[in-house]
Every structure is written in structure tokens, then in C-alpha cells.
Amino acid sequence: MGWSKNEWGLTAQQTKFIEEYICNGYKVGAAYAVAYNSPPENASSNGSKILRKPEAQRYMQHIQKERIA
């Protein structure tokens, strides 16, 4: 059984990571550490993998548009 995904095709942790990423000034490692309660050793590389997902790109665009409106 896999993780449940939202309407964007992202898990709750992926969604939290993206929101943290945008709120904290696009710092990948810090956002990943918060969302996944993870030590920073692999945070940047794991976070970068999420950011490359098309679902993540669409969700980031959505959030950024909402912040402007």
C-alpha cells in the first residue's frame, strides 16, 4: 500500500516540503528537514528530487500564483 496523495499527486510530506521551501526563501535542505523531520545530511539531494517532479512544479506554480493574487 502506498502513501495517499492529494489532488496534486503529492503526499502530505511532499506538500509540506514545497510549502516550507517557498516560505523559507527556497532553501531546499531546510525545507526538507522540517517536512520530513530529517537530519540535513541528505536533505538537499532528497529535496531536489521532489522539486524535479512535474506534480511538484505544478503545485509550486499554484502556490506562487495564490500568493500574488
VOBA-1610 file (N, C-alpha, C; in pm, whole numbers, padded with zeros to 5 digits, always signed):
BEGIN
Met+00084-00118+00000Met+00000+00000+00000Met+00089+00124+00000Gly+00060+00219-00089Gly+00141+00339-00100Gly+00087+00452-00013Trp+00161+00560-00014Trp+00119+00679+00059Trp+00000+00741-00013Ser-00094+00796+00062Ser-00207+00861-00003Ser-00162+00996-00058Lys-00218+01031-00173Lys-00178+01154-00241Lys-00297+01248-00252Asn-00268+01377-00255Asn-00372+01478-00267Asn-00406+01503-00414Glu-00488+01604-00439Glu-00531+01633-00577Glu-00416+01675-00668Trp-00302+01711-00610Trp-00185+01750-00688Trp-00096+01630-00719Gly-00130+01514-00663Gly-00048+01395-00683Gly+00071+01390-00589Leu+00063+01463-00478Leu+00173+01471-00381Leu+00128+01415-00246Thr+00223+01357-00174Thr+00193+01314-00038Thr+00186+01435+00054Ala+00138+01414+00175Ala+00130+01524+00272Ala+00269+01580+00302Gln+00369+01493+00312Gln+00505+01540+00340Gln+00563+01617+00222Gln+00537+01571+00100Gln+00585+01644-00018Gln+00520+01782-00025Thr+00391+01788+00005Thr+00320+01916+00005Thr+00380+02009+00110Lys+00402+01957+00230Lys+00462+02039+00337Lys+00601+02086+00296Phe+00680+01998+00235Phe+00813+02036+00190Phe+00807+02154+00093Ile+00719+02146-00004Ile+00708+02253-00104Ile+00664+02383-00039Glu+00568+02376+00052Glu+00524+02497+00121Glu+00637+02558+00205Glu+00710+02473+00275Glu+00826+02521+00353Glu+00932+02580+00260Tyr+00955+02516+00148Tyr+01055+02560+00051Tyr+01025+02703+00004Ile+00901+02728-00027Ile+00862+02861-00074Ile+00867+02963+00041Cys+00818+02923+00158Cys+00812+03016+00272Cys+00949+03051+00328Asn+01045+02959+00320Asn+01175+02986+00383Asn+01279+03039+00284Gly+01233+03090+00173Gly+01326+03153+00080Gly+01397+03055-00011Tyr+01330+02945-00045Tyr+01381+02848-00143Tyr+01509+02777-00097Lys+01513+02746+00032Lys+01626+02671+00089Lys+01585+02524+00097Val+01637+02444+00005Val+01596+02305-00010Val+01622+02224+00117Gly+01742+02229+00168Gly+01778+02148+00284Gly+01695+02180+00406Ala+01674+02307+00433Ala+01596+02347+00550Ala+01451+02303+00536Ala+01394+02319+00418Ala+01255+02279+00396Ala+01237+02128+00410Tyr+01330+02052+00356Tyr+01322+01906+00365Tyr+01336+01861+00511Ala+01427+01921+00584Ala+01449+01884+00724Ala+01322+01907+00806Val+01250+02016+00780Val+01127+02045+00852Val+01017+01947+00813Ala+00996+01930+00684Ala+00885+01847+00636Ala+00902+01700+00672Tyr+01025+01652+00670Tyr+01050+01510+00693Tyr+01114+01481+00828Asn+01130+01585+00910Asn+01195+01568+01040Asn+01324+01488+01023Ser+01405+01536+00932Ser+01522+01462+00886Ser+01651+01539+00914Pro+01760+01467+00941Pro+01888+01536+00953Pro+01930+01593+00817Pro+02009+01698+00817Pro+02041+01768+00693Pro+02136+01695+00597Glu+02194+01583+00635Glu+02295+01518+00550Glu+02246+01493+00407Asn+02128+01437+00393Asn+02076+01406+00259Asn+01960+01496+00218Ala+01931+01596+00299Ala+01814+01678+00276Ala+01816+01749+00141Ser+01928+01805+00103Ser+01934+01879-00023Ser+01911+01789-00143Ser+01976+01673-00145Ser+01958+01585-00262Ser+01818+01526-00266Asn+01764+01487-00151Asn+01628+01432-00149Asn+01526+01540-00184Gly+01545+01660-00133Gly+01455+01770-00165Gly+01460+01805-00312Ser+01578+01803-00371Ser+01591+01834-00513Ser+01517+01733-00599Lys+01516+01607-00556Lys+01442+01504-00630Lys+01293+01535-00632Ile+01241+01580-00521Ile+01099+01616-00516Ile+01071+01734-00607Leu+01157+01834-00604Leu+01135+01955-00684Leu+01136+01928-00834Arg+01200+01821-00876Arg+01204+01788-01019Arg+01076+01719-01067Lys+00991+01676-00977Lys+00868+01608-01015Lys+00772+01707-01081Pro+00708+01667-01189Pro+00610+01757-01254Pro+00497+01798-01159Glu+00456+01707-01073Glu+00350+01739-00977Glu+00394+01851-00884Ala+00517+01844-00840Ala+00572+01948-00752Ala+00580+02082-00824Gln+00621+02079-00948Gln+00630+02203-01027Gln+00493+02269-01040Arg+00390+02188-01069Arg+00255+02243-01082Arg+00206+02301-00949Tyr+00233+02231-00839Tyr+00189+02279-00708Tyr+00261+02409-00671Met+00390+02417-00698Met+00464+02541-00669Met+00407+02658-00749Gln+00378+02635-00876Gln+00320+02742-00957Gln+00185+02787-00901His+00106+02690-00855His-00023+02722-00796His-00007+02809-00671Ile+00082+02770-00582Ile+00105+02846-00460Ile+00156+02987-00491Gln+00249+02997-00584Gln+00305+03127-00619Gln+00199+03218-00679Lys+00109+03163-00760Lys+00000+03244-00816Lys-00094+03291-00706Glu-00124+03202-00609Glu-00211+03240-00499Glu-00149+03351-00414Arg-00018+03346-00395Arg+00049+03449-00314Arg+00044+03584-00382Ile+00043+03586-00514Ile+00038+03713-00588Ile-00103+03770-00587Ala-00203+03682-00596Ala-00343+03727-00603Ala-00393+03787-00475
//
